[in-house]
Amino acid sequence: MVVFSFLFGVVFGSFLNVLIYRLPKNISLIKSSSCPNCSHKINWYENIPLFSYLYLKAKCSSCKTTINYRYFFVELMCGLLTLLLYIDFSFTLDFFLYALFFYILIVLSFIDIEYKAVPDYLLIIIFIFSFFCTNYPFFQALKNACLFAGFFILLDFILSFYIQNIKYKLLKDIKLKTQKALGEGDIPIISIIGIILGLKAGIVAIFLAGIFAIIPSIYNLILKKDTQMPFIPFLVLGFLFEFFLNISSKVFS
């Protein structure tokens, strides 16, 4: 069953890759898969999760264009997360609720990485769905969401004011004149962290997200690359780290 849970996650990871690629482009989900470069129809044996990526050596069998690493990484990540959920919850209702919840977070993260924006309807879906996943009573969960969202809206206002008025004048960079500190999609994800983890663990998760985001930020600063980074992936990473840490501490306590 442990192996099955991993394979279960890997298969869903393959479908998540379809969502990540097609949702922002408004491409039908029932359309057969093809190479985005040469339109080569992908055969069934070229579409086996994990295996096909390695078998094809990360290249299209027709035009030899490199296949994005994301396809392999998302499948592997989904497999490992599903495996961890099975270890903690077995095949219970909580397992399926959290699995679906995490899958949506993965889709949001990778869309944000590529486009630095995410579909509003996915944010609404996962926000509503988070109330079915939390162990907190509805009004307590809603209170946590409002506290987290309210604080970060205020933080966004303060940081954006600094970027647009002080940093802009110091660096003479016209791009900073309209730059926001936090994206609109970050606030719902922050609220969801409060809904699921509560105040104390939620604060730790967001602190971890900030720590995780520092390394690529410093890297971009050194190389003088585009400093605007998607924050949702780091929020999700901090959330997952704290979520499984809390589950483990409860199991071994």
N, C-alpha and C positions, 0 to 999 in steps of 0.2 A: 504493500500500500504506500510505503514511503516513495518507492520508485514511481508508482502510478501518479502520486500527487505531483511529483516533479514533472513528469511527462504531460500531465493535465495543464500545468502552468505554462509549459513550453508551447503547447498547441495554442493556448489562448494568447500567448505572446506573439505568435505569428499573426493572429487576427488583429491584435493591437497595432502591429506595424501597418496593416492595411488602413486602420482608422487614422493613425498618425499622418500617413501620406495623403489619404483621400479627403478627410473631413475639411481641412483648410482650403482644398482646391475644389470642393463641391463635386467630387467624382462619385458616381454611383458605387455603392458597396457590393452590388451583385455583379458588377462587370468583371470579366475574367482578368487575371493578373498578366501584366506584360512589362517588358523592360521600358523604363521611362525615356531611355535614350534612342533605342532602335525599334521599339514597339514589338519586339519578339515575344510571341505568346509563350508564357512560362509553362513548361510541362509539369506533370504531377511530381516526377522524381527530382525536379529542380525546385520544388516548393516544400520539401520536407524540413521542418524546423531544425535548426542547428546543423544537421547533417549536410543539407544541400549547400549551405554557405561554405563549409569546409571542403566538400567534394568539388565545388566549382572554383575553389581557391579565391573566393570573393570577387569573381568576375562573371559577367554575363557570358553565357555559352555562345552567343551569336556575335555580339560586337566587341566583347572583351572589356567593356567599360567596368570600372571598379564598382562593386556593390557596397553601398553605405554600411559601415560597421554597425550602425544602429540596429539593423535587422537581427544580427546575431546577438548583440548586447541585450536588446529588449526581450528576446526569447529566453536567454539565459537568466536574466534578472527576474522575469515572471516565474520561471521554473523554481528558482531559489526561494523567492518570496512565498510561493504557494507551498513549497516544502516546509518552510518555517511555520506557516499557518497550520499546516496539517499536524506538525509536531505539537503545537500548542493547543489546537482545538479539535483535532481529528476531523472526520467528515460530519460536523454538526452544522446547525443553522449559522452560528457565528463564523464558521470557516467560510461559507459561501458569501455571507454579507461582507466580511472584511476582504475577501478575495476580489469581489466586484468593486469594492471601494478603492482598493489599491490599484486595480487595473485602470480605473478612470484617472487616478492620480498620475500614473505612468504616462498615459496618453497626453494629459495636460502638460506634463513636464517636458516631453520631447517636442510637442508642438511649440511650446514656449522657447525652447532652445533654438529651434529653426526660424521661428517667425517673430519672437519677442512679443507675442500676443496670443491669446487663446480665445476660443469660441465662448461667448457668454452663456449659451445654452448648456454647455458642459459644466460651467461653474455653478449654474442654478441647479442642475441635476445632482451634482455631487454635494452641494450645500444641503439640499433637502434630504438626500440619502444619508448624510452623516448623522441625522437625528435617529435613524433606525439602527445605527452601528454603535452609538454611545451607550455607556452604562449609567450615565447621569439622567435624572428626571428631565422631562422636556424643558421646563422653565429654568432649571439650573443650567442646562446646556445652552439655552438661548441667552441667558445672562452672561455666561462665559464668552459666547460668540460676540455679544455686544461690547463687552469690556475689551476684548482683544481688538476688535475692529475699530472701536472708538479711539483707543490709545494709538494705534498705528495710523489712523487718519490724521491725528494731531501730529505724530512724528513725521509723517509725509509732508505736512504743511510746513513744519519747521525746517526740515532738510531741503525741501524744494525751494524755500525762500533763500536759504543759504546758497544753494547752487545757482539759482537764477539771478541773485542780486550781489552776492559777495564774491563767490568763486568766479562768476562771469566777468566781473570787473578786474579781478586779480589776474586771470589768465587771458583775458581779451578773446575768449572763444565764443563766437556767436551762437554755436550749437547749445551752449549751456543756458541761453536766455529762455528757452522753453522746455528744458529738460526737467522731468519729474524724478523724484528720488525713488518712489515706488510705483510699480505699474498698477493699473486698475484691477488686474487679475490677482494681485498679491493679497489684497484685503480679504476676499472670500476664503482663500486658502488659509490665511492666518486665523480667520473665524472658525474654520473647520477644525484646526488644531486645538483650539479652545474647547470646541464641542466634544471632541473625542478624548482628549487627554486631561482636560480640566486646567485650572490656573497654574498650579506649581509645575507639573510635568510639561504643560504647554509652553511656559516661559523658558524652561530648559531646552525644549525642542527648537524654539526660535533662536535662542542663544547659540545652539549648535549650528543652526543654519547660517548664522552670521559668521561663525568660525570657518565653516566649510567654504563660504563664499570669499573669504579673505585671500586664499591662496591664488585662485585664478585672477582675482582683482589685481594683486601685486604683480603677477606675471604679465597681465595686459598693460599695466602701468610702466613696467620696465621696457617692454617692447613697443610702447607708445601705440598700442592697438586701440580699437574701439572699446571704450570703457563702459559702455552700456551693456549690462549683462542681465540675462533672465534670472529672476530670483526664485520663481516657483520651484525649479528643480532642487535648489538648496533647502527650501522650506520643506519639501517632500522628504528629502534625505534626512534632515533633522527630525522630522516627525517619525519616520520609520525607525530610526536609531532609538529614539526615546520610547516608542511604542513597544518594540521587542525587548528593550531593556527592562521596561516595567513588567512585561509578561514574564520574563525570566526571573525577575526578583520575586514575583508572587509565587512562582512554581517552586523556587528553592528556599523560600522563607518558611 
